[in-house]
Amino acid sequence: MSHFEKPRGGPSGNTVDWNDPHLQSLLSKTEGWSLDNRGVFSPVACEVHMGWGAGAGKPATLVFERDGVMVVEASFIIPRGEQVRIDRVQAGTLRSSWGNVVEGRPGNRAEDRANGIHVYWVHTR
């Protein structure tokens, strides 16, 4: 076995007592937390085309993109599993990405709720 391979043993042996009062106290403090990473990427106007057809795109906002994942805010519903094409202008050139909506939910921010915004995670090809 080279030093790059993982050992082929079982679990690490660390056990967690989920009923421990100290752990329960810590977990209860995090119940209302939600992660929102949209502030680390400059939003980009885009169009979302649903399905494989050449139908008209709907305006949306690309709020995150990295390593085959895009996060899009939209004021319309996109079903989970939907095939989409996301068009945006980058450096003066139209750029298109194709992918599959793997998750979607209503936005958590107050302005999201006020404007009917939903957030979608798209895995691109």
C-alpha positions in Angstrom: 0.0 0.0 0.0 1.4 3.4 -1.0 1.2 6.3 1.4 -1.6 7.9 -0.8 -4.0 5.0 -0.2 -6.4 5.0 2.7 -6.1 2.1 5.2 -8.8 -0.5 4.5 -10.0 -0.8 8.1 -13.5 -0.2 9.4 -14.8 2.9 11.1 -12.4 5.0 13.0 -13.6 3.8 16.4 -14.9 7.2 17.5 -18.4 6.9 19.0 -20.8 9.7 19.7 -23.3 9.6 22.5 -26.1 11.7 20.9 -28.0 11.6 24.2 -25.2 13.3 26.1 -26.6 16.4 27.7 -23.7 18.6 26.7 -24.0 17.6 23.1 -27.8 18.1 23.2 -27.3 21.6 24.7 -24.8 22.5 21.9 -27.1 21.1 19.1 -30.1 23.0 20.5 -28.2 26.3 20.0 -27.8 25.6 16.3 -31.4 24.6 15.5 -32.3 27.9 13.9 -29.1 28.3 11.8 -29.2 28.2 8.0 -26.3 28.4 5.6 -26.4 31.1 3.0 -23.3 31.3 0.8 -24.7 33.8 -1.7 -22.5 36.7 -0.5 -19.3 35.1 -1.8 -20.2 35.3 -5.5 -21.2 38.4 -7.5 -24.7 37.8 -8.8 -25.0 37.5 -12.6 -28.2 38.0 -14.6 -29.1 34.9 -16.6 -31.8 33.1 -18.4 -33.1 29.6 -17.6 -34.4 27.4 -20.4 -36.3 24.4 -19.1 -36.3 21.0 -20.9 -34.5 20.1 -24.1 -36.7 22.2 -26.3 -35.7 25.6 -27.7 -38.3 27.5 -25.8 -37.9 31.0 -24.5 -35.8 31.5 -21.4 -37.0 33.0 -18.2 -35.0 35.6 -16.3 -33.2 34.5 -13.2 -30.0 35.3 -11.3 -26.9 33.1 -11.0 -25.7 33.5 -7.4 -23.0 30.8 -7.2 -20.9 28.7 -9.6 -18.0 26.3 -9.0 -16.9 22.8 -9.9 -19.9 21.6 -11.8 -22.5 23.3 -9.5 -24.6 26.4 -10.1 -27.0 28.0 -7.7 -29.8 30.0 -9.3 -32.4 32.3 -7.8 -35.7 32.4 -9.8 -39.2 33.8 -9.3 -40.7 30.7 -10.9 -40.8 27.0 -10.0 -38.4 24.5 -11.5 -39.2 20.9 -10.8 -36.5 18.7 -9.2 -34.9 16.6 -12.0 -35.6 19.1 -14.7 -33.1 19.5 -17.5 -32.1 23.1 -17.8 -29.8 25.4 -19.9 -28.5 28.5 -18.2 -27.4 31.3 -20.5 -25.4 34.3 -19.2 -23.0 36.9 -20.7 -19.4 36.5 -19.5 -16.7 38.8 -20.8 -19.0 40.0 -23.6 -19.7 36.5 -24.9 -22.9 34.4 -24.4 -22.0 31.3 -22.3 -24.4 28.4 -21.9 -24.3 25.5 -19.4 -26.5 22.5 -19.3 -27.5 20.6 -16.2 -30.0 19.0 -14.0 -31.9 20.6 -11.1 -31.0 18.5 -8.0 -32.6 20.5 -5.3 -34.8 23.6 -4.9 -36.4 25.4 -2.0 -38.0 28.8 -1.2 -35.5 31.4 -0.3 -34.7 32.0 3.4 -34.0 35.7 3.3 -36.8 38.2 4.0 -36.4 39.8 0.5 -36.6 36.3 -1.0 -39.9 35.6 0.7 -41.3 39.1 -0.2 -40.4 38.6 -3.9 -41.3 34.9 -4.2 -37.7 33.8 -4.9 -36.8 30.2 -5.0 -33.2 28.9 -4.9 -32.1 26.0 -7.1 -29.0 23.8 -7.2 -28.0 22.7 -10.7 -25.4 20.0 -11.4 -23.8 20.9 -14.8 -22.4 18.5 -17.4 
